[in-house]
């Protein structure tokens, strides 16, 4: 994760942050990603089913998030958001599931 620069430094509240997004229901891959974030001293940003597009985009902007790990069901939502001119900072989408 460090070598791929998945979580570039972001300044805020007088300190440096490194954010990684997680958008998935509870599953082993979610936990493994969260533990990896703790290992690298990254902050996990959780996204939930109940969040609308505006809320997801707001969080992405506030955190300057560039990487999000997602369940396959959310990949199409992120692609549509990007087509709609949202989530401009997002560069990496890592899916836990095969794309069919």
Biopython code that builds the backbone (N, CA, C, O; Angstrom):
import numpy as np
from Bio.PDB.StructureBuilder import StructureBuilder

atoms = [
    (1, "UNK", "N", (0.824, -1.185, 0.000)),
    (1, "UNK", "CA", (0.000, 0.000, 0.000)),
    (1, "UNK", "C", (0.870, 1.250, 0.000)),
    (1, "UNK", "O", (0.552, 2.238, -0.661)),
    (2, "UNK", "N", (1.959, 1.199, 0.739)),
    (2, "UNK", "CA", (2.850, 2.360, 0.751)),
    (2, "UNK", "C", (3.558, 2.535, -0.589)),
    (2, "UNK", "O", (3.671, 3.652, -1.095)),
    (3, "UNK", "N", (4.034, 1.435, -1.159)),
    (3, "UNK", "CA", (4.770, 1.503, -2.420)),
    (3, "UNK", "C", (3.896, 2.021, -3.565)),
    (3, "UNK", "O", (4.400, 2.655, -4.492)),
    (4, "UNK", "N", (2.593, 1.754, -3.502)),
    (4, "UNK", "CA", (1.673, 2.205, -4.545)),
    (4, "UNK", "C", (1.108, 3.593, -4.251)),
    (4, "UNK", "O", (0.320, 4.114, -5.041)),
    (5, "UNK", "N", (1.495, 4.197, -3.134)),
    (5, "UNK", "CA", (1.042, 5.527, -2.721)),
    (5, "UNK", "C", (-0.478, 5.599, -2.675)),
    (5, "UNK", "O", (-1.079, 6.542, -3.190)),
    (6, "UNK", "N", (-1.095, 4.592, -2.053)),
    (6, "UNK", "CA", (-2.549, 4.538, -1.947)),
    (6, "UNK", "C", (-3.114, 5.604, -1.013)),
    (6, "UNK", "O", (-4.285, 5.968, -1.126)),
    (7, "UNK", "N", (-2.293, 6.107, -0.092)),
    (7, "UNK", "CA", (-2.789, 7.064, 0.898)),
    (7, "UNK", "C", (-1.825, 8.240, 1.033)),
    (7, "UNK", "O", (-1.088, 8.330, 2.016)),
    (8, "UNK", "N", (-1.828, 9.145, 0.048)),
    (8, "UNK", "CA", (-0.927, 10.290, 0.150)),
    (8, "UNK", "C", (-1.274, 11.166, 1.361)),
    (8, "UNK", "O", (-2.423, 11.204, 1.801)),
    (9, "UNK", "N", (-0.288, 11.850, 1.878)),
    (9, "UNK", "CA", (-0.473, 12.686, 3.059)),
    (9, "UNK", "C", (-1.419, 13.843, 2.773)),
    (9, "UNK", "O", (-1.363, 14.477, 1.719)),
    (10, "UNK", "N", (-2.295, 14.099, 3.751)),
    (10, "UNK", "CA", (-3.242, 15.210, 3.704)),
    (10, "UNK", "C", (-3.112, 15.972, 5.011)),
    (10, "UNK", "O", (-3.085, 15.365, 6.082)),
    (11, "UNK", "N", (-3.031, 17.287, 4.939)),
    (11, "UNK", "CA", (-2.908, 18.116, 6.138)),
    (11, "UNK", "C", (-4.287, 18.518, 6.642)),
    (11, "UNK", "O", (-5.169, 18.862, 5.855)),
    (12, "UNK", "N", (-4.465, 18.472, 7.958)),
    (12, "UNK", "CA", (-5.725, 18.901, 8.555)),
    (12, "UNK", "C", (-5.665, 18.845, 10.061)),
    (12, "UNK", "O", (-5.046, 17.948, 10.634)),
    (13, "UNK", "N", (-6.301, 19.794, 10.697)),
    (13, "UNK", "CA", (-6.346, 19.855, 12.161)),
    (13, "UNK", "C", (-4.956, 19.832, 12.788)),
    (13, "UNK", "O", (-4.762, 19.264, 13.863)),
    (14, "UNK", "N", (-3.997, 20.447, 12.116)),
    (14, "UNK", "CA", (-2.655, 20.564, 12.671)),
    (14, "UNK", "C", (-1.822, 19.303, 12.623)),
    (14, "UNK", "O", (-0.821, 19.195, 13.331)),
    (15, "UNK", "N", (-2.221, 18.343, 11.795)),
    (15, "UNK", "CA", (-1.426, 17.122, 11.671)),
    (15, "UNK", "C", (-1.558, 16.558, 10.271)),
    (15, "UNK", "O", (-2.341, 17.046, 9.457)),
    (16, "UNK", "N", (-0.782, 15.528, 10.008)),
    (16, "UNK", "CA", (-0.812, 14.858, 8.708)),
    (16, "UNK", "C", (-1.645, 13.589, 8.822)),
    (16, "UNK", "O", (-1.506, 12.819, 9.773)),
    (17, "UNK", "N", (-2.525, 13.383, 7.822)),
    (17, "UNK", "CA", (-3.401, 12.214, 7.773)),
    (17, "UNK", "C", (-3.130, 11.420, 6.510)),
    (17, "UNK", "O", (-2.718, 11.977, 5.492)),
    (18, "UNK", "N", (-3.360, 10.131, 6.577)),
    (18, "UNK", "CA", (-3.324, 9.247, 5.413)),
    (18, "UNK", "C", (-4.611, 8.430, 5.460)),
    (18, "UNK", "O", (-4.808, 7.618, 6.364)),
    (19, "UNK", "N", (-5.486, 8.651, 4.478)),
    (19, "UNK", "CA", (-6.811, 8.036, 4.495)),
    (19, "UNK", "C", (-6.947, 6.937, 3.451)),
    (19, "UNK", "O", (-6.431, 7.052, 2.339)),
    (20, "UNK", "N", (-7.646, 5.875, 3.821)),
    (20, "UNK", "CA", (-8.044, 4.794, 2.909)),
    (20, "UNK", "C", (-9.538, 4.563, 3.135)),
    (20, "UNK", "O", (-9.987, 4.457, 4.277)),
    (21, "UNK", "N", (-10.305, 4.485, 2.050)),
    (21, "UNK", "CA", (-11.737, 4.260, 2.162)),
    (21, "UNK", "C", (-12.089, 2.780, 2.171)),
    (21, "UNK", "O", (-11.405, 1.960, 1.558)),
    (22, "UNK", "N", (-13.164, 2.451, 2.872)),
    (22, "UNK", "CA", (-13.708, 1.091, 2.923)),
    (22, "UNK", "C", (-15.215, 1.175, 2.704)),
    (22, "UNK", "O", (-15.924, 1.814, 3.482)),
    (23, "UNK", "N", (-15.709, 0.526, 1.641)),
    (23, "UNK", "CA", (-17.146, 0.534, 1.368)),
    (23, "UNK", "C", (-17.573, -0.892, 1.103)),
    (23, "UNK", "O", (-17.446, -1.399, -0.012)),
    (24, "UNK", "N", (-18.077, -1.529, 2.135)),
    (24, "UNK", "CA", (-18.454, -2.935, 2.040)),
    (24, "UNK", "C", (-19.256, -3.315, 3.276)),
    (24, "UNK", "O", (-19.130, -2.687, 4.328)),
    (25, "UNK", "N", (-20.063, -4.326, 3.142)),
    (25, "UNK", "CA", (-20.677, -4.924, 4.325)),
    (25, "UNK", "C", (-19.571, -5.672, 5.076)),
    (25, "UNK", "O", (-18.485, -5.882, 4.537)),
    (26, "UNK", "N", (-19.848, -6.069, 6.307)),
    (26, "UNK", "CA", (-18.849, -6.794, 7.100)),
    (26, "UNK", "C", (-18.427, -8.072, 6.385)),
    (26, "UNK", "O", (-19.261, -8.876, 5.972)),
    (27, "UNK", "N", (-17.119, -8.240, 6.248)),
    (27, "UNK", "CA", (-16.560, -9.438, 5.634)),
    (27, "UNK", "C", (-15.075, -9.489, 5.970)),
    (27, "UNK", "O", (-14.505, -8.499, 6.429)),
    (28, "UNK", "N", (-14.460, -10.623, 5.747)),
    (28, "UNK", "CA", (-13.049, -10.823, 6.112)),
    (28, "UNK", "C", (-12.137, -9.806, 5.410)),
    (28, "UNK", "O", (-11.202, -9.293, 6.025)),
    (29, "UNK", "N", (-12.397, -9.512, 4.140)),
    (29, "UNK", "CA", (-11.540, -8.577, 3.393)),
    (29, "UNK", "C", (-11.578, -7.167, 3.984)),
    (29, "UNK", "O", (-10.578, -6.450, 3.974)),
    (30, "UNK", "N", (-12.744, -6.785, 4.497)),
    (30, "UNK", "CA", (-12.878, -5.480, 5.149)),
    (30, "UNK", "C", (-11.953, -5.427, 6.355)),
    (30, "UNK", "O", (-11.215, -4.460, 6.541)),
    (31, "UNK", "N", (-11.997, -6.475, 7.173)),
    (31, "UNK", "CA", (-11.175, -6.527, 8.380)),
    (31, "UNK", "C", (-9.684, -6.552, 8.043)),
    (31, "UNK", "O", (-8.893, -5.861, 8.685)),
    (32, "UNK", "N", (-9.301, -7.333, 7.052)),
    (32, "UNK", "CA", (-7.889, -7.409, 6.655)),
    (32, "UNK", "C", (-7.399, -6.041, 6.174)),
    (32, "UNK", "O", (-6.290, -5.623, 6.509)),
    (33, "UNK", "N", (-8.218, -5.353, 5.397)),
    (33, "UNK", "CA", (-7.836, -4.019, 4.914)),
    (33, "UNK", "C", (-7.710, -3.040, 6.076)),
    (33, "UNK", "O", (-6.778, -2.237, 6.116)),
    (34, "UNK", "N", (-8.637, -3.105, 7.010)),
    (34, "UNK", "CA", (-8.583, -2.224, 8.174)),
    (34, "UNK", "C", (-7.328, -2.491, 9.016)),
    (34, "UNK", "O", (-6.682, -1.552, 9.480)),
    (35, "UNK", "N", (-6.987, -3.756, 9.210)),
    (35, "UNK", "CA", (-5.770, -4.098, 9.957)),
    (35, "UNK", "C", (-4.532, -3.610, 9.212)),
    (35, "UNK", "O", (-3.594, -3.112, 9.834)),
    (36, "UNK", "N", (-4.518, -3.748, 7.886)),
    (36, "UNK", "CA", (-3.392, -3.228, 7.094)),
    (36, "UNK", "C", (-3.283, -1.713, 7.259)),
    (36, "UNK", "O", (-2.178, -1.180, 7.364)),
    (37, "UNK", "N", (-4.412, -1.023, 7.283)),
    (37, "UNK", "CA", (-4.389, 0.427, 7.504)),
    (37, "UNK", "C", (-3.760, 0.760, 8.852)),
    (37, "UNK", "O", (-2.958, 1.688, 8.953)),
    (38, "UNK", "N", (-4.122, 0.008, 9.882)),
    (38, "UNK", "CA", (-3.535, 0.248, 11.197)),
    (38, "UNK", "C", (-2.028, -0.008, 11.168)),
    (38, "UNK", "O", (-1.263, 0.737, 11.780)),
    (39, "UNK", "N", (-1.599, -1.049, 10.466)),
    (39, "UNK", "CA", (-0.172, -1.375, 10.368)),
    (39, "UNK", "C", (0.615, -0.209, 9.762)),
    (39, "UNK", "O", (1.702, 0.129, 10.231)),
    (40, "UNK", "N", (0.054, 0.398, 8.720)),
    (40, "UNK", "CA", (0.737, 1.504, 8.045)),
    (40, "UNK", "C", (0.417, 2.862, 8.665)),
    (40, "UNK", "O", (0.854, 3.892, 8.152)),
    (41, "UNK", "N", (-0.341, 2.872, 9.763)),
    (41, "UNK", "CA", (-0.761, 4.104, 10.429)),
    (41, "UNK", "C", (-1.657, 4.959, 9.525)),
    (41, "UNK", "O", (-1.577, 6.187, 9.542)),
    (42, "UNK", "N", (-2.506, 4.299, 8.740)),
    (42, "UNK", "CA", (-3.495, 4.970, 7.908)),
    (42, "UNK", "C", (-4.827, 5.000, 8.662)),
    (42, "UNK", "O", (-5.080, 4.165, 9.531)),
    (43, "UNK", "N", (-5.656, 5.956, 8.323)),
    (43, "UNK", "CA", (-6.974, 6.076, 8.925)),
    (43, "UNK", "C", (-8.011, 5.503, 7.969)),
    (43, "UNK", "O", (-8.096, 5.923, 6.815)),
    (44, "UNK", "N", (-8.798, 4.544, 8.446)),
    (44, "UNK", "CA", (-9.869, 3.959, 7.636)),
    (44, "UNK", "C", (-11.084, 4.884, 7.654)),
    (44, "UNK", "O", (-11.516, 5.346, 8.710)),
    (45, "UNK", "N", (-11.619, 5.142, 6.474)),
    (45, "UNK", "CA", (-12.835, 5.932, 6.335)),
    (45, "UNK", "C", (-13.927, 4.981, 5.854)),
    (45, "UNK", "O", (-13.848, 4.448, 4.747)),
    (46, "UNK", "N", (-14.942, 4.771, 6.686)),
    (46, "UNK", "CA", (-16.005, 3.836, 6.351)),
    (46, "UNK", "C", (-17.157, 4.499, 5.620)),
    (46, "UNK", "O", (-17.560, 5.614, 5.953)),
    (47, "UNK", "N", (-17.682, 3.806, 4.624)),
    (47, "UNK", "CA", (-18.864, 4.242, 3.878)),
    (47, "UNK", "C", (-19.945, 3.185, 4.083)),
    (47, "UNK", "O", (-19.641, 2.002, 4.239)),
    (48, "UNK", "N", (-21.207, 3.611, 4.083)),
    (48, "UNK", "CA", (-22.308, 2.722, 4.416)),
    (48, "UNK", "C", (-23.382, 2.754, 3.337)),
    (48, "UNK", "O", (-23.485, 3.718, 2.578)),
    (49, "UNK", "N", (-24.184, 1.686, 3.275)),
    (49, "UNK", "CA", (-25.273, 1.588, 2.298)),
    (49, "UNK", "C", (-26.224, 2.766, 2.359)),
    (49, "UNK", "O", (-26.723, 3.221, 1.329)),
    (50, "UNK", "N", (-26.475, 3.257, 3.552)),
    (50, "UNK", "CA", (-27.468, 4.317, 3.729)),
    (50, "UNK", "C", (-26.999, 5.685, 3.231)),
    (50, "UNK", "O", (-27.795, 6.621, 3.155)),
    (51, "UNK", "N", (-25.732, 5.806, 2.897)),
    (51, "UNK", "CA", (-25.209, 7.095, 2.428)),
    (51, "UNK", "C", (-25.597, 7.329, 0.972)),
    (51, "UNK", "O", (-25.456, 6.447, 0.125)),
    (52, "UNK", "N", (-26.081, 8.519, 0.705)),
    (52, "UNK", "CA", (-26.396, 8.900, -0.663)),
    (52, "UNK", "C", (-25.156, 9.388, -1.399)),
    (52, "UNK", "O", (-24.083, 9.535, -0.814)),
    (53, "UNK", "N", (-25.322, 9.631, -2.672)),
    (53, "UNK", "CA", (-24.209, 10.082, -3.519)),
    (53, "UNK", "C", (-23.609, 11.381, -2.982)),
    (53, "UNK", "O", (-22.388, 11.535, -2.962)),
    (54, "UNK", "N", (-24.451, 12.311, -2.550)),
    (54, "UNK", "CA", (-23.950, 13.601, -2.057)),
    (54, "UNK", "C", (-23.090, 13.419, -0.815)),
    (54, "UNK", "O", (-22.055, 14.070, -0.668)),
    (55, "UNK", "N", (-23.516, 12.536, 0.075)),
    (55, "UNK", "CA", (-22.758, 12.284, 1.303)),
    (55, "UNK", "C", (-21.420, 11.620, 1.002)),
    (55, "UNK", "O", (-20.389, 12.011, 1.549)),
    (56, "UNK", "N", (-21.441, 10.620, 0.136)),
    (56, "UNK", "CA", (-20.193, 9.945, -0.246)),
    (56, "UNK", "C", (-19.239, 10.943, -0.885)),
    (56, "UNK", "O", (-18.054, 10.970, -0.550)),
    (57, "UNK", "N", (-19.739, 11.755, -1.794)),
    (57, "UNK", "CA", (-18.884, 12.735, -2.461)),
    (57, "UNK", "C", (-18.340, 13.757, -1.461)),
    (57, "UNK", "O", (-17.175, 14.144, -1.559)),
    (58, "UNK", "N", (-19.152, 14.199, -0.509)),
    (58, "UNK", "CA", (-18.706, 15.149, 0.507)),
    (58, "UNK", "C", (-17.538, 14.581, 1.306)),
    (58, "UNK", "O", (-16.536, 15.263, 1.523)),
    (59, "UNK", "N", (-17.670, 13.329, 1.743)),
    (59, "UNK", "CA", (-16.606, 12.690, 2.517)),
    (59, "UNK", "C", (-15.344, 12.535, 1.668)),
    (59, "UNK", "O", (-14.237, 12.773, 2.150)),
    (60, "UNK", "N", (-15.508, 12.137, 0.410)),
    (60, "UNK", "CA", (-14.358, 12.000, -0.486)),
    (60, "UNK", "C", (-13.624, 13.332, -0.635)),
    (60, "UNK", "O", (-12.393, 13.369, -0.635)),
    (61, "UNK", "N", (-14.378, 14.422, -0.762)),
    (61, "UNK", "CA", (-13.760, 15.751, -0.889)),
    (61, "UNK", "C", (-13.064, 16.169, 0.398)),
    (61, "UNK", "O", (-11.924, 16.632, 0.373)),
    (62, "UNK", "N", (-13.759, 16.001, 1.530)),
    (62, "UNK", "CA", (-13.211, 16.427, 2.816)),
    (62, "UNK", "C", (-11.909, 15.724, 3.153)),
    (62, "UNK", "O", (-10.992, 16.332, 3.705)),
    (63, "UNK", "N", (-11.828, 14.441, 2.820)),
    (63, "UNK", "CA", (-10.648, 13.649, 3.174)),
    (63, "UNK", "C", (-9.596, 13.634, 2.064)),
    (63, "UNK", "O", (-8.481, 13.154, 2.269)),
    (64, "UNK", "N", (-9.952, 14.163, 0.884)),
    (64, "UNK", "CA", (-9.076, 14.104, -0.298)),
    (64, "UNK", "C", (-8.667, 12.661, -0.582)),
    (64, "UNK", "O", (-7.535, 12.384, -0.978)),
    (65, "UNK", "N", (-9.606, 11.759, -0.373)),
    (65, "UNK", "CA", (-9.383, 10.320, -0.523)),
    (65, "UNK", "C", (-9.029, 9.971, -1.967)),
    (65, "UNK", "O", (-9.712, 10.387, -2.902)),
    (66, "UNK", "N", (-7.952, 9.201, -2.136)),
    (66, "UNK", "CA", (-7.554, 8.783, -3.483)),
    (66, "UNK", "C", (-7.765, 7.293, -3.715)),
    (66, "UNK", "O", (-7.765, 6.839, -4.859)),
    (67, "UNK", "N", (-7.946, 6.520, -2.630)),
    (67, "UNK", "CA", (-8.080, 5.063, -2.758)),
    (67, "UNK", "C", (-9.227, 4.566, -1.900)),
    (67, "UNK", "O", (-9.382, 4.963, -0.745)),
    (68, "UNK", "N", (-10.033, 3.682, -2.493)),
    (68, "UNK", "CA", (-11.136, 3.077, -1.755)),
    (68, "UNK", "C", (-11.184, 1.592, -2.068)),
    (68, "UNK", "O", (-11.084, 1.192, -3.228)),
    (69, "UNK", "N", (-11.338, 0.781, -1.038)),
    (69, "UNK", "CA", (-11.508, -0.668, -1.170)),
    (69, "UNK", "C", (-12.999, -0.934, -1.056)),
    (69, "UNK", "O", (-13.633, -0.489, -0.100)),
    (70, "UNK", "N", (-13.572, -1.657, -2.020)),
    (70, "UNK", "CA", (-15.025, -1.797, -2.082)),
    (70, "UNK", "C", (-15.455, -3.221, -2.403)),
    (70, "UNK", "O", (-14.707, -4.005, -2.987)),
    (71, "UNK", "N", (-16.688, -3.530, -2.001)),
    (71, "UNK", "CA", (-17.354, -4.737, -2.481)),
    (71, "UNK", "C", (-17.744, -4.473, -3.937)),
    (71, "UNK", "O", (-17.972, -3.328, -4.325)),
    (72, "UNK", "N", (-17.818, -5.517, -4.725)),
    (72, "UNK", "CA", (-18.105, -5.381, -6.148)),
    (72, "UNK", "C", (-19.373, -4.608, -6.453)),
    (72, "UNK", "O", (-19.460, -3.947, -7.488)),
    (73, "UNK", "N", (-20.358, -4.678, -5.570)),
    (73, "UNK", "CA", (-21.638, -4.011, -5.818)),
    (73, "UNK", "C", (-21.528, -2.489, -5.844)),
    (73, "UNK", "O", (-22.430, -1.825, -6.355)),
    (74, "UNK", "N", (-20.448, -1.918, -5.307)),
    (74, "UNK", "CA", (-20.303, -0.469, -5.260)),
    (74, "UNK", "C", (-19.439, 0.096, -6.389)),
    (74, "UNK", "O", (-19.366, 1.312, -6.569)),
    (75, "UNK", "N", (-18.804, -0.764, -7.128)),
    (75, "UNK", "CA", (-17.933, -0.299, -8.216)),
    (75, "UNK", "C", (-18.735, 0.504, -9.231)),
    (75, "UNK", "O", (-18.306, 1.579, -9.648)),
    (76, "UNK", "N", (-19.895, -0.007, -9.632)),
    (76, "UNK", "CA", (-20.704, 0.707, -10.637)),
    (76, "UNK", "C", (-21.183, 2.061, -10.105)),
    (76, "UNK", "O", (-21.300, 3.016, -10.873)),
    (77, "UNK", "N", (-21.460, 2.154, -8.803)),
    (77, "UNK", "CA", (-21.865, 3.435, -8.214)),
    (77, "UNK", "C", (-20.733, 4.451, -8.313)),
    (77, "UNK", "O", (-20.961, 5.614, -8.646)),
    (78, "UNK", "N", (-19.515, 4.008, -8.022)),
    (78, "UNK", "CA", (-18.365, 4.915, -8.116)),
    (78, "UNK", "C", (-18.096, 5.333, -9.557)),
    (78, "UNK", "O", (-17.761, 6.487, -9.821)),
    (79, "UNK", "N", (-18.243, 4.396, -10.482)),
    (79, "UNK", "CA", (-18.047, 4.729, -11.899)),
    (79, "UNK", "C", (-19.074, 5.761, -12.340)),
    (79, "UNK", "O", (-18.731, 6.723, -13.027)),
    (80, "UNK", "N", (-20.331, 5.569, -11.950)),
    (80, "UNK", "CA", (-21.373, 6.536, -12.308)),
    (80, "UNK", "C", (-21.107, 7.893, -11.671)),
    (80, "UNK", "O", (-21.306, 8.927, -12.308)),
    (81, "UNK", "N", (-20.660, 7.898, -10.426)),
    (81, "UNK", "CA", (-20.325, 9.165, -9.770)),
    (81, "UNK", "C", (-19.223, 9.888, -10.535)),
    (81, "UNK", "O", (-19.284, 11.103, -10.720)),
    (82, "UNK", "N", (-18.224, 9.145, -10.975)),
    (82, "UNK", "CA", (-17.121, 9.745, -11.729)),
    (82, "UNK", "C", (-17.625, 10.320, -13.051)),
    (82, "UNK", "O", (-17.232, 11.417, -13.447)),
    (83, "UNK", "N", (-18.503, 9.571, -13.734)),
    (83, "UNK", "CA", (-19.096, 10.062, -14.985)),
    (83, "UNK", "C", (-19.896, 11.337, -14.760)),
    (83, "UNK", "O", (-19.979, 12.187, -15.646)),
    (84, "UNK", "N", (-20.488, 11.471, -13.567)),
    (84, "UNK", "CA", (-21.292, 12.643, -13.227)),
    (84, "UNK", "C", (-20.436, 13.807, -12.718)),
    (84, "UNK", "O", (-20.969, 14.828, -12.283)),
    (85, "UNK", "N", (-19.108, 13.650, -12.776)),
    (85, "UNK", "CA", (-18.205, 14.732, -12.375)),
    (85, "UNK", "C", (-17.924, 14.788, -10.883)),
    (85, "UNK", "O", (-17.417, 15.792, -10.384)),
    (86, "UNK", "N", (-18.248, 13.727, -10.174)),
    (86, "UNK", "CA", (-17.999, 13.680, -8.732)),
    (86, "UNK", "C", (-16.737, 12.873, -8.445)),
    (86, "UNK", "O", (-16.116, 12.332, -9.359)),
    (87, "UNK", "N", (-16.372, 12.798, -7.203)),
    (87, "UNK", "CA", (-15.186, 12.059, -6.695)),
    (87, "UNK", "C", (-13.939, 12.307, -7.551)),
    (87, "UNK", "O", (-13.296, 11.378, -8.040)),
    (88, "UNK", "N", (-13.624, 13.596, -7.711)),
    (88, "UNK", "CA", (-12.492, 13.977, -8.567)),
    (88, "UNK", "C", (-11.144, 13.473, -8.092)),
    (88, "UNK", "O", (-10.272, 13.188, -8.913)),
    (89, "UNK", "N", (-10.950, 13.354, -6.783)),
    (89, "UNK", "CA", (-9.646, 12.937, -6.246)),
    (89, "UNK", "C", (-9.417, 11.439, -6.313)),
    (89, "UNK", "O", (-8.281, 10.977, -6.210)),
    (90, "UNK", "N", (-10.488, 10.678, -6.486)),
    (90, "UNK", "CA", (-10.390, 9.222, -6.446)),
    (90, "UNK", "C", (-9.593, 8.693, -7.633)),
    (90, "UNK", "O", (-9.939, 8.950, -8.786)),
    (91, "UNK", "N", (-8.522, 7.953, -7.343)),
    (91, "UNK", "CA", (-7.646, 7.406, -8.387)),
    (91, "UNK", "C", (-7.644, 5.884, -8.410)),
    (91, "UNK", "O", (-7.467, 5.278, -9.466)),
    (92, "UNK", "N", (-7.840, 5.268, -7.254)),
    (92, "UNK", "CA", (-7.722, 3.813, -7.136)),
    (92, "UNK", "C", (-8.980, 3.221, -6.513)),
    (92, "UNK", "O", (-9.406, 3.626, -5.431)),
    (93, "UNK", "N", (-9.559, 2.265, -7.208)),
    (93, "UNK", "CA", (-10.693, 1.503, -6.681)),
    (93, "UNK", "C", (-10.254, 0.044, -6.658)),
    (93, "UNK", "O", (-10.010, -0.563, -7.702)),
    (94, "UNK", "N", (-10.158, -0.505, -5.458)),
    (94, "UNK", "CA", (-9.737, -1.897, -5.280)),
    (94, "UNK", "C", (-10.973, -2.671, -4.840)),
    (94, "UNK", "O", (-11.545, -2.400, -3.785)),
    (95, "UNK", "N", (-11.379, -3.643, -5.664)),
    (95, "UNK", "CA", (-12.579, -4.400, -5.368)),
    (95, "UNK", "C", (-12.249, -5.734, -4.706)),
    (95, "UNK", "O", (-11.245, -6.375, -5.017)),
    (96, "UNK", "N", (-13.117, -6.128, -3.792)),
    (96, "UNK", "CA", (-12.961, -7.414, -3.117)),
    (96, "UNK", "C", (-13.515, -8.556, -3.968)),
    (96, "UNK", "O", (-13.264, -9.725, -3.675)),
    (97, "UNK", "N", (-14.255, -8.229, -5.002)),
    (97, "UNK", "CA", (-14.952, -9.236, -5.801)),
    (97, "UNK", "C", (-14.575, -9.132, -7.276)),
    (97, "UNK", "O", (-14.161, -8.069, -7.740)),
    (98, "UNK", "N", (-14.719, -10.234, -8.013)),
    (98, "UNK", "CA", (-14.489, -10.153, -9.464)),
    (98, "UNK", "C", (-15.572, -9.307, -10.114)),
    (98, "UNK", "O", (-16.726, -9.326, -9.687)),
    (99, "UNK", "N", (-15.200, -8.577, -11.132)),
    (99, "UNK", "CA", (-16.151, -7.765, -11.894)),
    (99, "UNK", "C", (-16.640, -8.621, -13.053)),
    (99, "UNK", "O", (-15.845, -9.132, -13.843)),
    (100, "UNK", "N", (-17.963, -8.772, -13.145)),
    (100, "UNK", "CA", (-18.538, -9.604, -14.221)),
    (100, "UNK", "C", (-19.308, -8.747, -15.192)),
    (100, "UNK", "O", (-19.863, -9.261, -16.162)),
]
sb = StructureBuilder()
sb.init_structure("model")
sb.init_model(0)
sb.init_chain("A")
sb.init_seg("    ")
for serial, (resi, resn, name, xyz) in enumerate(atoms, 1):
    if name == "N":
        sb.init_residue(resn, " ", resi, " ")
    sb.init_atom(name, np.array(xyz, "f"), 0.0, 1.0, " ", f" {name:<3s}", serial, name[0])
structure = sb.get_structure()
